[in-house]
Amino acid sequence: MRYDIAAFVWPSYTGDEPRTRIFWPEGYGEWQTVKAMTDKGYEGCRWPRKPLWGYVNEADSRVMEMQIACAKEYGVNTFIYDWYWYDDRPFLENCLNDGFLKARNNGDMQFYLMWANHNATHLWDKRNGHDLKTVIWNGAVTPEIYAKICDRTIGQYMKRDNYYKIDGCPVYMIFDPDNLIRTFGSTEACRKGLDLFREKAAAAGFPGLHIQFNHWDRSHFNWLPDGDPNKGKTPAELYEYLGVDSVTSYNWGASVNFDGDFSALADEYFAKTGQFLQTQKTPFYPNLSVGWDNNVRFNYYVPGVVTNNTPEAFKAACEQAKALTDKALADGRLRAPLITVNSWNEWTETSYLQPDDLYGYGYLEAIRDTFGA
C-alpha cells in the first residue's frame, strides 16, 4: 500500500517576509532562535544541535528542490503548510509560494494547507518569551475576510494538480476551532460558513471540500457564546454538528500530557486515537510526533520535555501508526491512507524529521523502513 505521509511545515525559516523581523531581527527567520539554544542542563536536554543542511532559506526554490527530493526518497510524499492570515493579509507565505511552488520538482510532492488561525503572541520572540498574554495579531477574522480567504485558497492553491485530495475533494485543515467560531459568533453561523466554503469549492469544479480539524481533547471548544445551543457539548459532538469531514493531531500534546518517556506517550496516544476511531463518527487520521521540547524558544526552563525519542523509538511509533491506519482502512473508518507527522521542520519544538548532527537521517530512515519510499 502507498501511504500518504504528510509532514507539517513551519514556514519560518526565511527572512524574506518583512514582518518576521519583529520576532527575528537578524533577518533569517527562526533559525536565529535555533542558533541561540544552549545546553540548559535540564533532564532530557539534547541541545545544542545543528541542521546537517545548514541554516538554509526555505523560501529559496533551489533549497526546496533538494528538500523535496530528500523527502520523497525517504517516503514523505505530502507537505502540510502552516498558513497564516494576520492584519488582513497573508503572513509567512514565502516558503510555500517562492520556495515549494517554484521548485522545479514540486509536482513530485502533494501539499495542502492548515490555516493556523491561532493568535500571534510573543511566543516567537525569545527576547519577550516571558509575556505570552499580549496578542500581536488576532487569528480570528471577520466573515467577509473569511470569504476572501476561501476564494484565494481555491484559486491559488486548490486548483493545482498536486494539491492533496481525498475522494477528489481538496483537504483543508483548520488549527483553532475556537477562533473559527469566534469569526462567526456562533456554532450555527460557523456551520454556515463552512458550507459556504464547500459551495465555493463545488462552483470551482470540485466534487466537494474535505474539511479537517486539528483535534484537541481538552483545550478547545471551551469558548462558546452564552446561549449557544452547543455550549457544553464534546468535541466529537461539535464535529458532527459542524459537518467536519475528519480530524487529526498537530502533535500528540493535543491528546496526552506531552512530557516524559516517548514510548509510553506513544502507547497512550495511539490507544486514545484507536478508541476515538472505534466510538466516534468523525474519522481520525493518526499522527506521528517526533518529540517535544519547546525550551528553545525561552530564556528560562519550561516544563514538558519528551525524553528517549530516539530514531529507534520513533520507528516503533511508526509501526503503531501503520497498524492503526491499516485496521481503520480495513474497517472502512478511514477513506485515505493518510498519516500526519509533526513535523518536517519544527526545530524550536524539537520535533522534526530533517537531519541533524545528533541522529543524522535516523527519523527519515524510520519513515522509509516502515512505510516504504
Backbone torsions as a table, in degrees:
resi	resn	phi	psi	omega
1	MET	NA	141.4	174.7
2	ARG	-91.3	119.0	179.4
3	TYR	-92.7	145.7	174.0
4	ASP	-94.1	96.4	-179.2
5	ILE	-93.5	106.8	-169.4
6	ALA	-112.0	109.6	-176.8
7	ALA	-98.4	132.0	175.7
8	PHE	-67.3	142.1	177.4
9	VAL	-118.5	121.8	177.4
10	TRP	-95.2	107.4	-166.8
11	PRO	-85.9	46.9	-175.6
12	SER	-102.3	-3.1	-172.1
13	TYR	-93.1	61.4	177.6
14	THR	-160.6	152.6	172.4
15	GLY	-105.3	9.4	-174.2
16	ASP	-73.5	-18.9	176.2
17	GLU	-90.8	111.6	-174.6
18	PRO	-57.3	-33.6	-175.6
19	ARG	-71.7	-11.0	176.8
20	THR	-70.3	-17.2	-175.8
21	ARG	-64.9	-21.3	178.1
22	ILE	-70.1	-22.6	177.6
23	PHE	-98.7	-40.8	-174.1
24	TRP	-130.7	82.0	-170.4
25	PRO	-67.8	-14.5	-178.4
26	GLU	-72.5	-15.9	167.7
27	GLY	96.7	15.0	175.2
28	TYR	-133.0	31.0	173.5
29	GLY	73.2	-156.3	-173.3
30	GLU	-73.7	-2.7	168.3
31	TRP	-54.3	-30.1	178.3
32	GLN	-56.4	-42.0	179.8
33	THR	-71.6	-41.1	179.4
34	VAL	-60.1	-45.7	-177.4
35	LYS	-65.0	-26.0	-176.7
36	ALA	-84.1	-10.3	-175.2
37	MET	-72.9	134.0	178.6
38	THR	-123.3	177.4	176.1
39	ASP	-76.9	108.5	-178.9
40	LYS	-84.9	-10.6	173.9
41	GLY	87.8	1.7	179.2
42	TYR	-80.6	161.0	-179.3
43	GLU	-62.3	128.5	178.9
44	GLY	92.3	-4.5	179.6
45	CYS	-69.4	121.4	178.7
46	ARG	-120.9	38.4	178.6
47	TRP	-115.9	155.2	6.6
48	PRO	-78.6	156.0	174.3
49	ARG	-130.2	161.2	177.5
50	LYS	-134.5	140.0	175.3
51	PRO	-71.9	132.4	-179.8
52	LEU	-64.3	-24.9	179.5
53	TRP	-87.2	-1.8	-176.8
54	GLY	84.0	179.0	-177.7
55	TYR	-88.3	71.9	-169.3
56	VAL	-81.4	158.3	175.8
57	ASN	-89.2	107.6	-175.7
58	GLU	-81.0	5.3	168.8
59	ALA	-97.0	9.3	177.4
60	ASP	-97.0	121.7	-175.4
61	SER	-61.4	-30.6	179.6
62	ARG	-69.1	-37.7	175.4
63	VAL	-63.2	-43.7	-177.8
64	MET	-70.6	-29.0	174.6
65	GLU	-60.9	-41.8	177.0
66	MET	-64.8	-43.9	-177.1
67	GLN	-68.7	-39.0	177.1
68	ILE	-61.4	-45.4	-179.9
69	ALA	-61.6	-41.3	179.6
70	CYS	-67.4	-45.6	179.9
71	ALA	-56.9	-47.4	-179.7
72	LYS	-62.3	-39.8	-179.1
73	GLU	-59.6	-32.8	-176.5
74	TYR	-103.5	9.1	171.7
75	GLY	96.8	2.1	173.6
76	VAL	-88.3	112.3	-172.5
77	ASN	-116.3	4.6	-179.2
78	THR	-144.0	136.4	172.4
79	PHE	-110.7	135.6	172.4
80	ILE	-107.1	109.4	-176.7
81	TYR	-86.1	123.3	168.3
82	ASP	-61.3	129.2	-175.1
83	TRP	-130.2	135.1	-171.4
84	TYR	-125.2	151.1	172.5
85	TRP	-139.1	109.0	179.6
86	TYR	-129.6	143.1	174.5
87	ASP	57.0	40.5	177.3
88	ASP	59.8	38.4	173.9
89	ARG	-164.7	158.5	179.1
90	PRO	-66.4	156.8	177.7
91	PHE	-136.0	137.1	177.4
92	LEU	61.2	39.7	176.7
93	GLU	-87.2	-10.9	-170.8
94	ASN	-60.8	-39.0	-177.9
95	CYS	-64.5	-33.9	177.3
96	LEU	-78.8	-52.7	-173.3
97	ASN	-72.1	-45.2	-174.6
98	ASP	-95.6	-27.1	179.2
99	GLY	-89.2	-72.8	-174.2
100	PHE	-64.7	-53.0	-171.8
101	LEU	-73.1	-16.8	175.4
102	LYS	-97.0	-4.1	174.9
103	ALA	-66.8	134.7	-175.4
104	ARG	-63.7	-24.6	-178.4
105	ASN	-104.7	19.9	-175.6
106	ASN	-63.5	-24.5	177.8
107	GLY	-67.0	-12.7	177.2
108	ASP	-76.8	-15.2	-178.0
109	MET	-117.6	143.7	167.9
110	GLN	-87.3	160.9	175.6
111	PHE	-152.7	156.3	166.8
112	TYR	-150.4	172.6	-173.3
113	LEU	-104.9	143.5	164.2
114	MET	-115.4	113.6	175.8
115	TRP	-70.5	106.3	179.5
116	ALA	-84.3	76.1	-171.2
117	ASN	-89.9	33.7	174.6
118	HIS	-85.8	164.4	177.2
119	ASN	-70.5	146.6	174.4
120	ALA	-93.7	125.1	180.0
121	THR	-123.6	-164.5	177.7
122	HIS	-80.8	9.2	178.9
123	LEU	-54.4	-34.4	-176.5
124	TRP	-84.3	-4.9	-176.2
125	ASP	-114.2	100.9	-174.7
126	LYS	-60.6	-27.6	179.9
127	ARG	-65.5	-28.6	-176.0
128	ASN	-120.7	25.3	-177.0
129	GLY	-63.5	-13.4	177.5
130	HIS	-74.0	-14.9	-177.9
131	ASP	-116.6	98.2	178.8
132	LEU	-107.2	5.9	-178.8
133	LYS	-92.5	-27.7	-179.6
134	THR	-69.5	126.4	178.7
135	VAL	-95.8	118.1	177.7
136	ILE	-81.1	-47.3	176.5
137	TRP	-136.0	138.5	179.6
138	ASN	-87.6	134.0	-179.5
139	GLY	-79.1	-20.9	175.0
140	ALA	-75.9	143.9	-180.0
141	VAL	-121.6	-172.3	174.6
142	THR	-93.9	160.8	175.6
143	PRO	-57.5	-33.2	179.5
144	GLU	-67.9	-42.7	177.6
145	ILE	-67.3	-38.6	176.5
146	TYR	-56.4	-44.9	179.3
147	ALA	-62.4	-37.1	177.0
148	LYS	-64.7	-40.8	178.4
149	ILE	-62.8	-42.2	178.4
150	CYS	-57.8	-50.3	-177.7
151	ASP	-62.3	-44.1	-178.6
152	ARG	-65.3	-40.8	-178.8
153	THR	-65.4	-43.5	179.2
154	ILE	-64.4	-48.8	-174.7
155	GLY	-71.1	-38.1	-173.5
156	GLN	-90.6	-27.7	-172.7
157	TYR	-123.3	-52.7	-171.3
158	MET	-64.4	-26.4	-179.3
159	LYS	-77.0	-6.4	177.5
160	ARG	-73.5	143.9	-175.7
161	ASP	-60.0	-31.8	-175.5
162	ASN	-97.3	14.0	172.4
163	TYR	-71.4	132.6	-172.5
164	TYR	-69.7	134.6	-178.4
165	LYS	-133.5	151.3	171.0
166	ILE	-121.2	122.1	-175.4
167	ASP	55.1	36.6	178.4
168	GLY	80.8	-4.0	-177.5
169	CYS	-99.2	125.3	178.1
170	PRO	-61.0	140.8	-178.0
171	VAL	-94.6	133.6	179.2
172	TYR	-133.6	118.5	-177.7
173	MET	-99.9	145.4	177.4
174	ILE	-122.5	126.5	-172.7
175	PHE	-77.3	-46.9	-169.1
176	ASP	-116.5	94.6	179.9
177	PRO	-59.5	-36.1	-179.6
178	ASP	-61.3	-47.0	-179.6
179	ASN	-67.7	-28.0	175.0
180	LEU	-65.2	-43.7	178.7
181	ILE	-66.9	-37.5	176.3
182	ARG	-60.0	-33.4	178.6
183	THR	-57.0	-36.5	-175.0
184	PHE	-104.8	-23.0	175.8
185	GLY	97.7	-14.7	178.4
186	SER	-160.6	162.5	178.7
187	THR	-69.3	-33.0	178.2
188	GLU	-64.8	-45.6	179.0
189	ALA	-67.8	-32.7	177.3
190	CYS	-64.7	-44.2	178.0
191	ARG	-59.1	-41.1	177.5
192	LYS	-65.7	-34.3	177.5
193	GLY	-65.9	-40.4	176.3
194	LEU	-66.2	-37.9	176.8
195	ASP	-62.5	-36.3	178.1
196	LEU	-62.2	-42.9	178.2
197	PHE	-61.1	-41.9	178.5
198	ARG	-62.3	-42.5	179.8
199	GLU	-63.4	-40.0	178.4
200	LYS	-65.3	-39.1	177.9
201	ALA	-65.3	-41.4	178.5
202	ALA	-64.6	-39.8	179.3
203	ALA	-65.8	-25.1	178.3
204	ALA	-83.6	-1.7	175.1
205	GLY	105.6	2.5	178.8
206	PHE	-87.1	152.4	177.4
207	PRO	-69.2	-13.8	179.9
208	GLY	169.7	-168.1	178.5
209	LEU	-133.7	132.2	178.6
210	HIS	-98.1	105.7	-179.1
211	ILE	-93.3	124.5	-176.0
212	GLN	-120.2	131.1	177.9
213	PHE	-104.2	149.3	168.5
214	ASN	-79.6	118.6	-173.8
215	HIS	-82.8	137.0	173.6
216	TRP	-130.3	128.8	177.7
217	ASP	-68.2	-39.1	-166.5
218	ARG	-121.5	-42.8	-160.9
219	SER	-89.0	-3.2	179.5
220	HIS	-117.8	165.6	-172.7
221	PHE	63.5	18.2	172.7
222	ASN	-80.5	-24.5	177.9
223	TRP	-100.9	118.1	167.5
224	LEU	-144.9	144.6	-178.3
225	PRO	-64.2	147.9	176.3
226	ASP	-57.0	135.5	-179.7
227	GLY	91.1	-8.4	177.3
228	ASP	-67.7	127.4	-175.9
229	PRO	-63.4	-16.1	-179.5
230	ASN	-98.1	4.7	179.3
231	LYS	-61.7	129.9	179.7
232	GLY	92.7	-6.2	179.1
233	LYS	-76.9	158.4	-179.8
234	THR	-74.2	160.6	174.5
235	PRO	-53.6	-43.0	-178.5
236	ALA	-61.4	-39.4	178.0
237	GLU	-66.9	-38.2	178.0
238	LEU	-67.4	-37.8	177.8
239	TYR	-58.5	-44.5	-179.2
240	GLU	-65.7	-43.1	-178.9
241	TYR	-62.7	-42.1	-176.8
242	LEU	-79.1	-12.9	-180.0
243	GLY	80.1	29.3	179.9
244	VAL	-67.5	134.3	-176.5
245	ASP	-81.5	-31.8	177.9
246	SER	-164.0	167.4	173.2
247	VAL	-132.1	160.8	170.9
248	THR	-148.5	-175.7	176.9
249	SER	-112.0	141.9	169.3
250	TYR	-72.1	-40.5	168.5
251	ASN	-156.1	174.4	-174.4
252	TRP	-66.4	-18.2	-177.9
253	GLY	-61.6	-15.2	176.7
254	ALA	-72.9	-19.4	-174.9
255	SER	-120.5	-22.2	-177.4
256	VAL	-132.9	162.1	174.1
257	ASN	-73.1	102.4	-168.9
258	PHE	-75.9	72.4	-176.1
259	ASP	-156.6	129.9	176.5
260	GLY	111.3	-157.0	-172.0
261	ASP	-68.2	129.5	-175.3
262	PHE	-58.9	-47.7	-174.8
263	SER	-65.4	-38.0	177.1
264	ALA	-65.2	-39.8	178.2
265	LEU	-66.5	-36.9	177.4
266	ALA	-61.7	-45.3	178.9
267	ASP	-58.0	-44.2	-178.1
268	GLU	-67.2	-43.6	-178.1
269	TYR	-64.1	-47.2	-177.0
270	PHE	-70.8	-28.9	174.1
271	ALA	-65.1	-44.2	179.5
272	LYS	-66.7	-41.7	-179.6
273	THR	-65.2	-41.7	177.4
274	GLY	-62.3	-39.2	178.3
275	GLN	-65.3	-42.0	177.7
276	PHE	-59.5	-45.8	180.0
277	LEU	-59.3	-34.8	-177.5
278	GLN	-80.0	-27.8	-168.9
279	THR	-112.9	-15.9	-175.7
280	GLN	-112.9	154.0	-176.0
281	LYS	-74.8	-39.1	-175.6
282	THR	-72.9	127.5	178.1
283	PRO	-62.0	143.2	-179.8
284	PHE	-121.3	109.9	177.8
285	TYR	-83.8	122.0	-174.9
286	PRO	-62.0	155.8	-179.7
287	ASN	-120.6	147.3	169.7
288	LEU	-112.8	125.2	174.9
289	SER	-110.6	136.5	-178.4
290	VAL	-78.8	-30.0	-179.7
291	GLY	168.5	-165.1	175.7
292	TRP	-164.2	124.4	169.6
293	ASP	-162.4	103.1	-174.8
294	ASN	-93.0	9.1	-178.0
295	ASN	-65.3	-16.0	178.2
296	VAL	-57.6	-29.9	-175.0
297	ARG	-90.2	2.3	-173.7
298	PHE	-130.0	151.8	176.0
299	ASN	-89.1	-0.3	178.8
300	TYR	-131.6	168.9	-177.5
301	TYR	-76.9	133.1	176.9
302	VAL	-116.3	119.1	179.9
303	PRO	-62.5	155.5	-179.6
304	GLY	106.1	79.1	-177.7
305	VAL	-130.9	126.3	176.4
306	VAL	-85.6	130.2	-178.1
307	THR	-111.9	161.1	174.9
308	ASN	60.9	30.8	178.2
309	ASN	-89.3	61.8	178.7
310	THR	-74.8	162.7	174.9
311	PRO	-56.5	-32.4	179.1
312	GLU	-67.1	-43.6	177.6
313	ALA	-67.0	-37.7	178.4
314	PHE	-65.2	-37.7	178.3
315	LYS	-62.6	-39.8	176.9
316	ALA	-62.2	-37.9	176.5
317	ALA	-66.6	-36.9	175.6
318	CYS	-58.6	-41.5	-180.0
319	GLU	-66.6	-35.5	176.1
320	GLN	-65.6	-44.0	179.5
321	ALA	-63.5	-39.9	179.5
322	LYS	-64.0	-46.1	-179.5
323	ALA	-62.5	-41.6	180.0
324	LEU	-66.4	-41.2	179.8
325	THR	-66.7	-44.4	179.1
326	ASP	-57.9	-44.2	-178.9
327	LYS	-65.9	-42.9	-179.0
328	ALA	-67.0	-34.8	176.2
329	LEU	-67.2	-43.3	179.6
330	ALA	-64.1	-33.6	179.8
331	ASP	-82.2	-6.5	-177.9
332	GLY	78.6	14.0	-179.1
333	ARG	-85.1	-17.0	175.1
334	LEU	-123.2	146.7	-178.4
335	ARG	-98.0	-15.0	-176.2
336	ALA	-142.8	152.1	178.6
337	PRO	-82.0	54.9	-172.9
338	LEU	-96.0	131.1	172.8
339	ILE	-132.3	123.3	178.6
340	THR	-89.4	152.9	-176.5
341	VAL	-132.4	129.4	170.8
342	ASN	-105.6	102.8	-0.1
343	SER	-156.3	-174.4	173.3
344	TRP	-74.0	-37.3	-168.9
345	ASN	-153.6	33.8	177.0
346	GLU	-82.0	71.4	-176.6
347	TRP	-64.4	-39.9	-176.4
348	THR	-77.2	-4.5	170.1
349	GLU	-109.6	5.5	178.8
350	THR	52.4	49.6	-178.7
351	SER	-147.3	80.6	-173.5
352	TYR	-145.6	151.5	176.4
353	LEU	-90.6	-22.7	-176.4
354	GLN	-57.3	145.3	-175.5
355	PRO	-71.1	143.0	177.7
356	ASP	-132.6	-177.9	-177.1
357	ASP	-85.7	5.6	176.8
358	LEU	-97.2	-52.1	-176.5
359	TYR	-118.2	5.0	179.7
360	GLY	59.6	-130.3	-180.0
361	TYR	-96.4	21.1	-171.6
362	GLY	-57.8	-42.7	-179.4
363	TYR	-68.8	-39.4	177.5
364	LEU	-65.6	-38.3	177.6
365	GLU	-63.4	-35.5	177.8
366	ALA	-64.1	-40.4	176.3
367	ILE	-61.7	-50.7	-177.0
368	ARG	-62.0	-44.0	-175.9
369	ASP	-69.8	-24.4	179.9
370	THR	-90.7	-44.2	-171.6
371	PHE	-107.8	-9.7	-176.6
372	GLY	83.9	170.7	-178.1
373	ALA	-115.6	NA	NA
